[in-house]
Amino acid sequence: MVALALVGGTVAVWGDGRGTSTPRSPGTAAPGAGGAGGRGTAPTGGRSGGGSAAAGVRGVESEVERLRDLGFLRPVPVTLESPAKVAEQLLRELDRQTDKADLERQARALELLGELPEGTDLYGLLRSVQAESVLGFYVPGKPPAKGRLYVRSDRGLDPYARVVLAHELTHAVTDQHYDLRRADKLSTAHADDRATAYTGLVEGDATVMMQLYRDQALSPAEQAQADRVGAAQATPKLDAAPPALRESLLFPYAAGAAFVRALYQRGGWGAVDRAYRDPPASTEQLLHPEKYLDGRDQPQAVPEPDLRGALGQGWRPGTRSEWGEFDTRLLLEGQLPVTTAERAAAGWDGGGLRTFERGGRTAVVLRTVWDSPAEAREYCTAMARWASARFGAPTGANRWSGALQQGALACGGSRAAWLSAPDRVTLDRLVNGLGGP
């Protein structure tokens, strides 16, 4: 994803943070109700809120085991807190995990691509949006420091809080079996598109389970109560966030749920469990489950060369990121109709972004490879339209000029590259140094 491909993994928290209203049915037949069998027992202890809350948590745990057909291996410390206290705890996790210097470089890249307004404090924006919209979150790992979950509620364990708890307990039980820290490791390795795809699997699983819990574990009266509370949730900061950031934050839940439903329809919870051991390798696979299920369409590696020598003295490395189909789609949607963007992005087969910096100035290289020359031409046509919509008519062959940057589009065979630099001389050096898309 665009924002999260760059900033994903800065928080080792699997937050709900959706700002949605009514959970909907997963649109699949109910999974088998055979329960977890001998795979583990529901955890006990480590909860706030007294005996009645502990009993309520045990009830949700039992339903999650039954519906998800997966048993807990150890106790899960569960904390029910006020919205302010859950937000405070989340922000501590965010602060602990964030590389603020790199996040600033990432924000600059997004600004130059038109996905954030100039001068955006991305770190502050993420903090405010997540603090406002988080409903609950889980910290992957083992207790006491990790393996804990938090649910926001000032109404106790009412039906809505139980729905959110079912979401977070799904993270807990899958973490105990499959170790959800994989996304952090992928992001650390700049494998951001793979991290986004994996996050989609994780959040999609929990979203489908949350919906199953709402539909099968709550009475009609409790469903109506949960729906009313959900509909009353307001997220003005999330709603006002730049579209690319907002869509990136919501993407794992919507696309991930569709992916998990496709897996379940093909092979039940066993197919979902196998995906944790062999996760989707790209947002392309997440968006098109058949590319994961029917003859794996693995992305091509795209080299991100070090062009500091070509740029000249004083340039240093900036940020790096994989660039996936979802990133491409979001980028194009900034200037083109959604259907055009989706069609142009659909032939993606690999991509990477790299930036270079000198004295507050940034140069960007965004390279992609496509399934065929025809797919690459479609993307290049869309990118030319995107550039003209942003900067005006071309100033030369596949060249554009904006107030803060000069841009060039290079296309050849099944490859394409968008390059931007603060001035024409630097752009020429960047183009010549790359030598082709």
VMD Tcl script that draws the C-alpha trace (Angstrom):
set ca {
  {0.00 0.00 0.00}
  {1.16 3.55 -0.49}
  {1.37 5.00 3.00}
  {1.63 1.70 4.77}
  {4.01 0.23 2.27}
  {6.28 2.96 3.50}
  {5.24 3.22 7.11}
  {3.89 -0.24 7.76}
  {5.74 -2.09 10.52}
  {6.56 1.08 12.42}
  {3.98 -0.08 14.95}
  {4.12 -3.65 16.24}
  {0.43 -3.49 17.00}
  {-2.43 -5.19 15.27}
  {-5.03 -2.47 15.88}
  {-8.62 -2.59 14.79}
  {-8.69 1.13 14.04}
  {-11.28 0.76 11.29}
  {-13.77 3.45 12.23}
  {-16.46 1.25 10.70}
  {-20.04 0.98 11.75}
  {-21.94 -2.28 11.56}
  {-19.97 -5.51 11.20}
  {-21.39 -7.45 8.28}
  {-21.84 -11.14 7.62}
  {-18.76 -12.76 6.10}
  {-20.81 -14.01 3.20}
  {-19.70 -17.62 3.64}
  {-21.27 -20.70 5.08}
  {-20.55 -21.03 8.78}
  {-17.30 -22.84 9.53}
  {-17.57 -26.16 11.30}
  {-18.51 -25.87 14.95}
  {-16.38 -28.77 16.05}
  {-14.21 -26.51 18.19}
  {-10.50 -26.72 18.78}
  {-10.50 -30.25 20.06}
  {-7.27 -30.92 21.91}
  {-5.32 -27.96 20.51}
  {-5.42 -25.90 23.69}
  {-7.59 -24.49 26.40}
  {-9.04 -21.03 26.80}
  {-6.66 -18.82 28.77}
  {-7.40 -17.71 32.26}
  {-6.26 -14.84 34.44}
  {-4.58 -11.56 33.65}
  {-7.74 -9.57 32.99}
  {-9.07 -6.33 34.29}
  {-12.62 -5.60 35.22}
  {-13.43 -8.14 37.94}
  {-15.07 -11.56 37.91}
  {-17.99 -10.74 35.62}
  {-15.68 -9.28 32.99}
  {-13.35 -12.28 33.29}
  {-16.27 -14.63 32.78}
  {-17.36 -12.60 29.75}
  {-13.86 -12.79 28.27}
  {-13.82 -16.56 28.80}
  {-17.10 -16.79 26.93}
  {-15.74 -14.86 23.94}
  {-12.56 -16.97 23.98}
  {-14.62 -20.13 23.87}
  {-16.63 -18.86 20.91}
  {-13.48 -17.80 19.05}
  {-12.02 -21.28 19.54}
  {-15.24 -22.86 18.32}
  {-15.79 -20.59 15.32}
  {-12.14 -20.37 14.27}
  {-11.46 -24.07 14.98}
  {-8.18 -23.16 16.65}
  {-7.30 -23.51 20.31}
  {-5.35 -21.20 22.61}
  {-2.00 -22.54 23.77}
  {-1.48 -20.17 26.71}
  {-3.35 -17.46 28.60}
  {-3.94 -14.10 26.93}
  {-3.82 -11.04 29.20}
  {-6.88 -8.96 28.28}
  {-7.37 -5.36 29.40}
  {-10.62 -3.44 29.06}
  {-9.94 0.27 29.33}
  {-11.48 3.63 28.57}
  {-10.90 5.06 25.09}
  {-8.35 7.54 26.46}
  {-6.30 4.87 28.23}
  {-6.32 2.49 25.25}
  {-5.22 5.34 23.00}
  {-2.45 6.22 25.46}
  {-1.18 2.63 25.48}
  {-1.32 2.44 21.69}
  {0.70 5.64 21.34}
  {3.36 4.25 23.65}
  {3.68 1.26 21.33}
  {3.78 3.57 18.32}
  {6.51 5.70 19.87}
  {8.54 2.64 20.79}
  {8.43 1.12 17.31}
  {8.73 4.17 15.02}
  {11.91 5.25 13.26}
  {10.94 8.91 13.08}
  {13.82 9.94 10.82}
  {12.93 7.33 8.21}
  {9.25 8.19 8.53}
  {10.11 11.77 7.59}
  {11.91 10.53 4.49}
  {8.93 8.37 3.62}
  {6.61 11.32 4.03}
  {8.74 13.37 1.64}
  {8.51 10.63 -0.99}
  {4.73 10.55 -0.62}
  {4.57 14.33 -0.95}
  {6.52 14.23 -4.20}
  {4.17 11.54 -5.50}
  {1.19 13.72 -4.65}
  {-0.16 11.44 -1.93}
  {0.45 13.76 1.00}
  {0.17 17.55 1.13}
  {3.44 19.45 1.26}
  {4.82 19.68 4.79}
  {2.71 16.87 6.28}
  {3.80 15.70 9.72}
  {3.17 12.04 8.93}
  {4.15 10.82 12.37}
  {1.81 13.26 14.09}
  {-0.96 12.46 11.63}
  {-0.63 8.72 12.20}
  {-0.64 9.21 15.97}
  {-3.79 11.33 15.92}
  {-5.67 9.09 13.49}
  {-4.81 5.86 15.29}
  {-5.49 7.27 18.75}
  {-8.91 8.42 17.58}
  {-9.97 5.32 15.68}
  {-8.46 2.40 17.56}
  {-11.08 0.07 19.01}
  {-8.63 -2.49 20.31}
  {-5.17 -3.81 19.58}
  {-2.96 -6.80 20.15}
  {0.81 -6.84 20.64}
  {2.29 -10.00 19.06}
  {4.76 -12.06 21.05}
  {4.87 -13.73 24.44}
  {3.88 -12.31 27.84}
  {4.64 -10.51 29.99}
  {5.92 -7.75 27.70}
  {3.96 -8.91 24.64}
  {1.13 -11.25 23.75}
  {-1.29 -8.80 25.35}
  {-4.47 -7.27 24.01}
  {-6.44 -4.15 24.82}
  {-10.08 -3.35 24.07}
  {-11.58 0.12 24.26}
  {-14.84 0.34 26.16}
  {-16.41 2.67 28.68}
  {-19.50 0.44 28.78}
  {-17.87 -2.72 30.11}
  {-18.00 -5.90 28.04}
  {-21.16 -5.01 26.13}
  {-22.00 -6.70 22.80}
  {-19.97 -4.23 20.75}
  {-16.90 -4.67 22.97}
  {-17.29 -8.44 22.66}
  {-17.27 -8.16 18.86}
  {-14.05 -6.14 19.03}
  {-12.62 -8.62 21.55}
  {-13.36 -11.48 19.15}
  {-11.28 -9.66 16.52}
  {-8.33 -9.21 18.85}
  {-8.55 -12.73 20.29}
  {-8.30 -14.05 16.73}
  {-4.96 -12.25 16.51}
  {-3.92 -13.77 19.82}
  {-4.74 -17.36 18.93}
  {-3.16 -17.16 15.48}
  {-0.08 -15.50 16.97}
  {0.28 -18.40 19.39}
  {0.26 -20.85 16.48}
  {1.94 -18.90 13.67}
  {3.89 -15.93 15.15}
  {2.46 -12.67 13.84}
  {5.78 -10.81 14.09}
  {6.51 -11.69 10.47}
  {5.19 -8.31 9.23}
  {7.71 -6.42 11.34}
  {10.56 -8.55 10.01}
  {9.42 -7.98 6.43}
  {9.18 -4.23 6.88}
  {12.62 -4.10 8.47}
  {13.91 -5.81 5.32}
  {12.12 -3.17 3.13}
  {9.77 -5.94 1.93}
  {6.83 -3.59 2.40}
  {4.44 -4.99 -0.19}
  {4.90 -8.46 1.28}
  {4.33 -6.98 4.75}
  {1.11 -5.36 3.56}
  {-0.08 -8.62 2.02}
  {0.69 -10.50 5.22}
  {-1.09 -7.87 7.30}
  {-4.08 -8.32 5.00}
  {-4.13 -12.04 5.79}
  {-3.92 -11.33 9.54}
  {-6.52 -8.56 9.62}
  {-8.76 -10.31 7.11}
  {-8.85 -13.41 9.29}
  {-9.75 -11.37 12.37}
  {-12.35 -9.32 10.46}
  {-14.11 -12.42 9.14}
  {-14.04 -13.93 12.62}
  {-15.41 -10.73 14.14}
  {-18.28 -10.84 11.69}
  {-18.89 -14.52 12.37}
  {-18.94 -13.84 16.09}
  {-21.45 -11.02 15.65}
  {-23.71 -13.19 13.45}
  {-23.50 -16.48 15.37}
  {-22.62 -15.73 19.00}
  {-24.87 -12.71 19.66}
  {-28.62 -12.78 20.02}
  {-30.70 -10.59 17.67}
  {-31.12 -8.03 20.45}
  {-27.36 -8.01 21.11}
  {-26.65 -7.66 17.39}
  {-28.94 -4.63 17.23}
  {-27.21 -3.11 20.27}
  {-23.75 -3.69 18.80}
  {-24.89 -2.21 15.50}
  {-26.17 0.94 17.22}
  {-22.91 1.45 19.09}
  {-20.90 0.77 15.93}
  {-22.95 3.23 13.90}
  {-22.30 5.90 16.52}
  {-18.50 5.61 16.25}
  {-17.11 8.87 14.84}
  {-13.66 9.16 13.26}
  {-13.39 12.73 11.93}
  {-9.56 12.68 11.82}
  {-9.49 9.46 9.83}
  {-12.23 10.76 7.55}
  {-10.27 13.99 6.94}
  {-6.92 12.26 6.36}
  {-5.40 12.32 2.86}
  {-7.18 9.67 0.77}
  {-4.03 7.62 0.13}
  {-3.31 7.36 3.85}
  {-6.91 6.63 4.77}
  {-7.25 3.92 2.13}
  {-3.92 2.39 3.15}
  {-5.04 2.11 6.76}
  {-8.33 0.46 5.80}
  {-6.99 -1.75 3.00}
  {-5.91 -4.77 5.10}
  {-9.38 -5.15 6.59}
  {-11.43 -4.98 3.38}
  {-9.07 -6.68 0.94}
  {-7.87 -9.07 3.61}
  {-11.39 -10.20 4.47}
  {-12.16 -10.89 0.80}
  {-8.92 -12.89 0.53}
  {-9.69 -14.96 3.64}
  {-13.22 -15.67 2.41}
  {-11.74 -16.95 -0.87}
  {-9.37 -19.22 1.04}
  {-12.16 -20.49 3.27}
  {-14.43 -21.22 0.34}
  {-11.65 -23.25 -1.26}
  {-10.55 -25.24 1.79}
  {-12.10 -24.12 5.07}
  {-10.06 -22.91 8.02}
  {-7.34 -25.37 7.03}
  {-6.67 -23.28 3.93}
  {-6.47 -20.12 6.04}
  {-4.08 -21.81 8.48}
  {-1.86 -22.96 5.61}
  {-1.67 -19.37 4.37}
  {0.03 -18.33 7.62}
  {2.77 -20.86 6.89}
  {2.90 -19.85 3.21}
  {1.56 -16.27 3.12}
  {0.68 -14.16 0.08}
  {3.81 -12.63 -1.39}
  {2.26 -9.42 -2.73}
  {-0.79 -7.19 -2.59}
  {-1.44 -8.49 -6.12}
  {-2.12 -11.92 -4.62}
  {-4.25 -10.37 -1.89}
  {-6.33 -8.41 -4.41}
  {-6.61 -11.37 -6.80}
  {-6.83 -14.56 -4.69}
  {-6.71 -16.70 -7.82}
  {-3.11 -15.54 -8.29}
  {-2.36 -17.10 -4.92}
  {-4.58 -20.18 -5.18}
  {-4.33 -21.12 -8.87}
  {-0.71 -21.28 -9.98}
  {1.19 -18.87 -7.74}
  {1.97 -15.58 -9.54}
  {5.17 -14.60 -7.73}
  {6.40 -11.02 -8.12}
  {9.65 -10.29 -9.90}
  {12.48 -8.68 -7.97}
  {13.17 -5.13 -9.16}
  {16.70 -3.82 -8.48}
  {16.94 -0.45 -6.75}
  {20.38 0.81 -7.84}
  {22.41 3.23 -5.80}
  {22.55 6.33 -8.01}
  {24.45 8.63 -5.66}
  {27.49 8.54 -7.93}
  {25.42 9.63 -10.91}
  {23.74 12.40 -8.96}
  {26.97 13.95 -7.78}
  {28.65 14.96 -4.56}
  {26.64 15.32 -1.37}
  {23.73 13.02 -2.19}
  {22.94 10.38 0.42}
  {20.50 7.44 0.59}
  {16.92 8.27 1.53}
  {14.24 5.63 1.97}
  {13.52 2.36 0.18}
  {10.34 0.36 -0.27}
  {8.79 -2.38 -2.32}
  {6.07 -0.97 -4.56}
  {3.06 -3.20 -5.13}
  {-0.11 -3.33 -7.17}
  {-2.04 -1.60 -4.40}
  {0.57 1.18 -4.27}
  {0.28 1.60 -8.02}
  {-3.49 1.66 -7.91}
  {-3.56 4.27 -5.14}
  {-1.00 6.45 -6.89}
  {-3.00 6.54 -10.12}
  {-6.29 7.07 -8.26}
  {-4.88 10.38 -7.08}
  {-5.49 11.80 -10.56}
  {-7.46 9.23 -12.57}
  {-10.82 7.43 -12.27}
  {-10.76 4.39 -10.00}
  {-11.61 1.97 -12.80}
  {-8.79 3.34 -14.97}
  {-6.34 3.05 -12.10}
  {-7.37 -0.50 -11.25}
  {-7.14 -1.62 -14.87}
  {-3.71 -0.04 -15.37}
  {-2.36 -1.51 -12.13}
  {-3.68 -5.01 -12.73}
  {-0.71 -6.10 -14.90}
  {1.84 -5.36 -12.15}
  {4.56 -7.96 -11.65}
  {7.03 -6.22 -9.32}
  {8.21 -2.80 -8.19}
  {10.43 -0.79 -5.92}
  {10.91 2.81 -4.81}
  {14.11 4.48 -3.69}
  {14.95 8.07 -2.80}
  {18.14 10.12 -2.46}
  {18.62 13.34 -0.50}
  {20.88 16.37 -0.38}
  {20.36 19.50 1.67}
  {16.60 19.13 2.03}
  {16.13 18.15 -1.63}
  {14.88 14.71 -2.70}
  {15.15 12.62 -5.86}
  {12.80 9.69 -6.44}
  {13.14 6.53 -8.55}
  {10.02 4.36 -8.88}
  {10.60 1.24 -11.00}
  {8.03 -1.38 -12.00}
  {7.95 -4.54 -14.11}
  {4.81 -5.81 -15.83}
  {3.33 -9.09 -16.99}
  {3.84 -8.17 -20.63}
  {4.90 -5.26 -22.85}
  {1.21 -4.57 -23.48}
  {0.53 -4.28 -19.75}
  {3.53 -1.98 -19.39}
  {2.25 0.24 -22.21}
  {-1.15 0.51 -20.51}
  {0.53 1.53 -17.27}
  {2.78 4.04 -19.04}
  {-0.21 5.59 -20.79}
  {-1.95 5.94 -17.43}
  {1.19 7.38 -15.81}
  {1.50 9.97 -18.58}
  {-2.10 11.01 -17.94}
  {-1.38 11.09 -14.19}
  {1.67 13.31 -14.72}
  {-0.18 15.69 -17.03}
  {-3.04 15.96 -14.54}
  {-0.54 16.85 -11.78}
  {1.92 19.08 -13.63}
  {0.23 20.20 -16.84}
  {1.24 19.47 -20.42}
  {4.61 17.76 -20.97}
  {7.58 20.06 -21.42}
  {9.32 17.50 -23.64}
  {9.21 13.83 -24.55}
  {7.84 12.17 -21.39}
  {9.04 15.13 -19.29}
  {7.01 17.28 -16.90}
  {7.79 20.32 -14.79}
  {6.19 21.19 -11.45}
  {6.76 23.89 -8.86}
  {8.95 21.65 -6.68}
  {10.14 18.91 -9.01}
  {10.92 17.83 -12.53}
  {9.59 14.45 -13.66}
  {10.40 11.91 -16.35}
  {8.72 8.67 -17.45}
  {10.88 5.93 -19.01}
  {9.22 2.91 -20.61}
  {10.68 -0.03 -22.50}
  {9.56 -3.63 -22.99}
  {7.91 -4.87 -19.81}
  {9.52 -2.24 -17.57}
  {8.76 1.33 -16.59}
  {10.26 3.97 -14.32}
  {9.06 7.29 -12.94}
  {11.87 9.61 -11.89}
  {11.69 12.98 -10.23}
  {14.28 15.47 -9.04}
  {14.32 19.05 -7.74}
  {15.74 20.49 -11.00}
  {16.36 19.57 -14.62}
  {20.11 19.01 -14.29}
  {19.62 16.56 -11.43}
  {16.81 14.81 -13.30}
  {19.07 14.36 -16.35}
  {21.72 12.81 -14.11}
  {19.14 10.52 -12.57}
  {17.82 9.38 -15.97}
  {21.30 8.85 -17.39}
  {22.45 7.04 -14.25}
  {19.52 4.64 -14.35}
  {20.16 3.93 -18.03}
  {16.67 2.62 -18.75}
  {13.57 1.49 -16.94}
}
mol new
graphics top color blue
foreach p $ca { graphics top sphere $p radius 0.5 }
foreach p [lrange $ca 0 end-1] q [lrange $ca 1 end] { graphics top cylinder $p $q radius 0.2 }
display resetview
